[in-house]
Amino acid sequence: MTLSVRRATVDDAQVIAAIYAHHVLHGTATYEVVPPTEDETIEKILTVTGRGWPFLAACDGDQVVGYAYATQFRDRPAYAYACENSIYVAHDRRGSGIGKLLLKTLLKAADAYGFRQMVAVIGGGEPASVALHGSCGFEHVGRLTGMGWKAGRWLDTVYMQIALGGGTATAPVPSGKD
């Protein structure tokens, strides 16, 4: 296995949509219940990258086996320096270090963009996702009980957070975001 991480492109949309579809249909990490189409995935990639935010693909050779991206945490201007991450790995490749490689690379890319905080919003309190984020330095900052109904049960949402760059120790570098 030769893993690498690169910027995702619209050419990756079909594989990214398939990876996500499995998680939508068989997992609780996302609260979506209908997988987005390939066209919707192209739109997502273009929206994220169009804002300058990182959207990454993990590859084994030339095969995409996972992806991750960061988006502004909320749309309001004061959130310009806070982001939320999303990370998904092909179901048959979980547990092989792909998620950790993606998350570590995403942390660097989000910091380079100028984000100062990253939040993981973990649907279903998925233990593997909680463990992954904890292993990369995220701290548990909250749990919202019964926020989603999926797979015949109520699901909690776990919030984890990590500071990037100077965190809250200094004001952000002006970049036209505020």
Order of alpha helices (4+ residues) and beta strands (2+ residues): beta-alpha-alpha-beta-beta-beta-alpha-beta-alpha-beta-beta
